[in-house]
């Protein structure tokens, strides 16, 4: 959809409207990345996004994690999250699956103080539920690191979709 040359030519407003949700509801990262133009290629662009994310302090990372919606039960989703959850058929949960997602979301948030995050692209609801059941048993530090990693994966999927990199 966008060549790297086209991206390098975008003004700040255009750039933010396209890349502002690479990290869920975290436009400040895109603002910082905009200041680092021009990009050599799509990898350079993604590297700049991840460097800013990875160098953020724990408080900012937690804010990013908490910007993510609960899986399968959240009603107010960003366009990106809605499409991702739709692709994993999380809108087609049986009543039993919905209740399990609801219970796991609540237990997980109570245990870790941030929502369960998984890059759902390419996964189905059964795989997601299985991951949920396993990861809820992790300790805080393991899960914090895994959630951070999943956020990076989601950002890469979103960026690749914009850049049409496969």
N, C-alpha and C positions, 0 to 999 in steps of 0.2 A: 504494500500500500504506500509506504513512504521510503524513498531512497535516503541514504545518509546525507546526500547533498541537499535534498528537500528539507530534511530535519535541521540541518545546519543553517538554512535560510529562514526558518520560522522565527517570528517575533516572540517575545515572552508570553503574551496572552495566548497565542496559538499553541505554543509549546506546552503550556500548563493545561490547556483544554484537552490536549491529546495524551500527555504523560503524567498528569497530576494524580492519577489513581493507580499508577504502577504499583506503589505500596499503598494498600487500602486506606483511603481517606487521609493521606499523608502528603499533601501537596508541597510541603516545605522541602522535601527531598528533591522533587522535580525543579523547584526554584533554584536550589544549589547546583543541580546538574546543568541547568540552563546556562549558568555563569561559566561553565567549563567548556562550552562550545569553542571551536568546532571539534566534532568527533571524527576520528579516522575511519571508523566503520561501526557496524552494529555491536560488535564485541566491545569496542572502546566505550560506546554509549552505555551498555549494560554494566561494564566494569565501574564506570563512574557512579552509576546508581548504587551498586552494591558496596562500593568503598564508603560512600556517605552513610549508608544504612549500617554497615558493619562497624564503622568508627563511632557510631552514636553511643551515648552512655546508656546504662541499664534503664534509667527512668524513661528515656525516649523510646527505647525498644519496647518496654512494657506498654507505653502509650500506643505504639504501632500494633502490638499484639491485641490490645483491647479495642482497637478500631475494627477488628474482624468480627463478622457476624457469627452467631451460633448456627451450626449446621442443621439443615432440614426444618428448623422451627422458626427462624427469624423471618419476620414479615417485611421489614424495611431494609432492602438490600440495595447496594450500588448496582449499576447496570452490569459491571464486570462480575461481581459476586453472583448475581442472579443467573447470568449466562453459565457460569462455572457450575453452580449447583444444579441447574437445569440439565447440563451435559452429563452429570453423574446420576440423573434421575432421582435426585433427592426430593423432588416434588411429587413423586409417585410412591411414597412410603405407605405401607399398610399401617393400620392403626397400631399394631404391635410394634412395628419399626419406629413409628413416630413417637410412641411412648418411651421406647428405649433411647432414642436420640434425646428426647426431653430430659430423661433421668440422667443420662451420661453427661449432657451439657451442664446440668446443674451440679452434679457431683464433681465434675472436672473443674468448673469455675470455683467452686468452694475450696477445692484442694490447691489449685495453682494460682488463683486470682487473675486469670486471663482465659479466653475461650480456647477450645480445642481447635487447632489450625492444622489443616492438611491440604496440600495441593490436590484438588479433586480431579483435575483434568486427566482423562484416561482411566479413571477408576469408576467402579460402580458402587452403589450404596452398600452392598454386602462387604466389599473390600474396605470401605470407609468405616463401617461399623466394627469390623474386625480390628482395624488399626486403633479405633477408639478404645475398644475393650482392652487391648494390650497396653497402649500408652498411658491409660489412666492409672496403671500400676507403677509407673516410673516415679522416681524421686523428683523433687523440684528442679534441681540443676540439669538433670538429664532431659526433662521435658521442656525447660526453658530453651536449652540448646536445640532441641528438635523443632520446637515451634519457630525459632529464629530461622532454621534451615528451611522449613516449609514456607515461610514468608518469602524467602529468597527464590524458591522454586516458583511460587505463584507470580512473583514479579517477573521472572524470566519468561514464563508462559505469556504473561500480558504483553511484555515488550516484544517478544517474538511474533505475537499476533499483530501488533501494530506494524512491525517491520516486515511481516510475512517471511520470517526466517524459519526454516523447517529442518 
